[in-house]
Structure formats: structure tokens, C-alpha cells
């Protein structure tokens, strides 16, 4: 995994994501999910490209079911874009790097 790509857990989600002073992209995934694994290189590239402006990370829903349950994650991969403690946008399924970056721009204005 990339050095700039974070690994979020149920234990640190509030502090690392909801209380972050930067916007945060969370990729909800699971080890057994083929499309999730296919999306990982794209998420790593986005993390590298937006380092310093965004916090980008992954959250394994199998090992961290509480947060996914609270947020109503029913299908993965799910990309959620947070700013100021609120989810500002969600993308479901495999996405292109361009679509992810475009969504990031809409979140930050």
C-alpha cells in the first residue's frame, strides 16, 4: 500500500475522518471483493495525487463492521467523501480516477 494511503478502523474513524481538518476520502472494501481489489491501484494513485490536500484511506468492512453499519454501507466498493464531519458525496462500485478527482473537486468547491 502507498505511504500516503491510510488504513481506517472503527476505533479511529471519528478522529481520523470526522474530526479531520482536511477533506477525507474513505474507500470501504473487503478482502474477498474482486472489484474492491481492482479499485485499489486507482485509490493509491488518487492518494498520491491529492496528498497534502486530502486524506485518503481504506476501511476493511469485514474487520470494522461498526462504522460501515452506522453509515449504511450495503454494497462495496463504496467511496465516501467527508468534509467537516459530514459525508458530502458517495460513489458506489468501481470508479475511474477522473471521476473520483472530479467528485473531490465538487466537495471542496
N, C-alpha and C positions, 0 to 999 in steps of 0.2 A: 504494500500500500504506500501511497505517496506520503511524504513527510508533512505536507500541509493538510492532508485529509484526516479529519478527526474521527474518533470512534465514540459515539454517544451511548450512554446507558440509562436505564431507569433512574439510577442513583444520581447522575449528574445532569440530567436533561433540563431541569429548571434553571440551574445556574449557568450551564454551558449554552443553552439555546434561548430560553425565555428571558433571561436577565442579561443576555449579551448586548454590549453596546454597538455591535455591528450586526447587519442582517445575517441570517443563518439559513443555509440550505441543508435539509436533512433528507437523506436517501434511506427510506425504510425498505429493508430487504431481508432475505433468509438464505442460508447456505444451500438449501435444496431447490431454490428458484433459479431456473436457467436464464430467463430474461433479466433477472437481477444481476447475475454474474456477467452477462453480456453488457450491461449498462456501466459496470464498474470502471472500465478504462475511460469512458466519457466523463464520469463524475470526477475521476482523478485529474483529467485534463481541465475541467472547469475549476477545480480547486486550485490548480497551479496558476491558471489564468487570472483568477479573481483574488488571489492571496493578498492580504492587506486590506481589502475592501469588504470581503465576505468571509464568514466562517462556513466551511463546507465539511460535512461529515456523513457517516453512515450509521444506521442503527439496526442491529440484528433483532428482528421482532420475536424470533424464537427464544432468544436469551433475555430479551427485555420486553415481555408482553404487556406490562402495565401501561406504559406510555402509548403504545400502539392502540391499546384498548380505549384509553381516555380520549384519544384523538379520532377514534372511529375508523382506523385503518382496516379495511376489509379485503383489500387486494394489493398485491405488490408486483413490481416495484411501485412505490409511491414517493413522489418528491414533494416535500412541503417547504415553503419559503416563509420564514418568520422574520418579523421586524417589530421591535418594541414589545415583545412578548406575545404578539398575535400572529396567527397564520394569515398571510396576505394572498397566497396563491398555492394551488396544488396541481401537480401534473401526475397523471396515472399512466403506468405502462412505460415501455421503452421510449426514450425521447432522444432527439438529436442534440448535439452540443449547441447548435444555433438556437433551437427552441428554448433550451434551458437558459442560455445567456439572455435571450430576448425577454423571458419571464423575469429574470433578475432585474433587468432594466426597468420593467414596469413596476416592480416592488419598490425600488429605490427612487423612482421618478426620474 
